[in-house]
């Protein structure tokens, strides 16, 4: 509680820790303090979900780092936090504070530059595909086909936000996965009333990358009745998407009953230019399309915070994740 009081004073307010309570500008609050090291958004959601609120006291999560996605979880629950990197939120009757801390040093720097550009997503995926390898600019740039300079800058941003180790240069997992999944684009799907096989015959195998539940099972996920679900594929470019639409423009788009799902395909442009593949399942005569790397399939599934996240957790594809 002493360091929280010091953070309050750093904001120019009267703050003092006294007998387990916190005095803020004369207002006495006694928050329930929950200490964590590097809680992921999923960890915090579990923490919030398991709270019955019986005490009626405000709750303060104290951690070395709390990601922006994690802060959103706490904010929605009406909880506060003290992120030792330099951010405080106290939320209690008579006290409403949410602010970065001023001053010098790592804990009080200005907000780090956003790493979540398209190239940043590619770097995150590359890091998770090889979690035991250091995330260095030369190695990753060569892998994703980007410039060393741009890759180096974005890796620096990931280090600043605590998702890549400053000394080990290894990804922090499962936190990096959780943060990437929270930002992985999964809107803008286009429905086509044609089977995946028919679409592959029109576009070519290299244009279609399967990312649906069936693709996830090829990477080891356990999902029941995947054959009853419509196919979902990324296409490589906006031009390929236009060709897919044009190829099926004269066909019925409403679809029939549930039995017609196998004759439907959903497509969208891949959210990243570099898209790793599941090399164990190359295109063949029976399945003329590509299959995404299991990590990519897991990211798309995790965009669904309910059942999709449960599948990913049971799958165990994310190093350090819940099993």
C-alpha positions, 0 to 999 in steps of 0.5 A: 500500500505504501507504493500506491500511496507514493503513486498518489503523491506523484500525481500531486494529491495528498496520499498516505498509507495508514493501517492497511488503508489508503488516505487520498485527499482526506478520503479513506479507502481500504481496497482489497489488494490482489498482487500479480506479476504479469497477468494476462487478460484471460487471467484477469477475466477469470479473477473478475469472474470469480469475484462475488463482490460480497465484501463491497470493498473496491479492488486494486490489482497490483502488478509489474505490468498490466496490458491495455487489454487487461486494463479494459477487463478491470475497467469494465468490472469497476476495479482499479490497478497499479501498474508498476511501469507507471499507471494508476487507477483508483476507483472507489466511492469519493475517489476516481483516479486514472492516470499515468504517473509523471517523473523520470525513469522506466515507470513514468515514461510516456505511453509506448508507441503502438506495436499493433500495426500489420507488420507488428502482427506479423512479428508477433505471429513469427515470435509465437511460431518459434517461441524458443528463438530470440526475436531479433530483427534480422531473423524475423525480417528475413522470415516475414519479408520486411525490412530490418529497420522496420522490424527492429523498430517494432520489436523495440515497441514490443519490448517497451510494452513488456511482451518481448524480454529486453534481455532474452529477446524471447516472447512472453507467453501466453501474454503475447498470444492474448494481446495479439488475439485481442487485436486480430481482425476477424470482421469483414467476412464474405459469404459465398454459396459455393463449396471450397473445392469449387472455389479452389478450382476457380482461384487456384490453391495458392490463393486460399488459406484455410483457417477454420475449425477443420484447419485447427484440427489438422494442427492438433485441436480437438473439435467435434463435428467440424465437417458440419461447419462452413469453410473459412479461408483467407485470400491473399489479396483484395484482387483475389477477393474480387475474383472470388466474388465475381466467380460466384456473382450469379449464384444464390447467396441466401443458402438453404437449410442447415444441410447446405453448410458444406456448400458454403464458404466464408472468405476475407482478405488475410489480415497480414501479408506474411501468413505462415502455413501448416507445412504438414498439409500441403495442397493435393488433388483431394484438398486443393488449398493451403492450411494455416499454421496452427497459431494462426488458426488459434488466433482466429478461434480466440477472437471468440471469447466464449467457445473459441477461447475454450478450444484454444485453452484445451488445445494447449497450442500456446506455450505457457497457456492454460491446459 
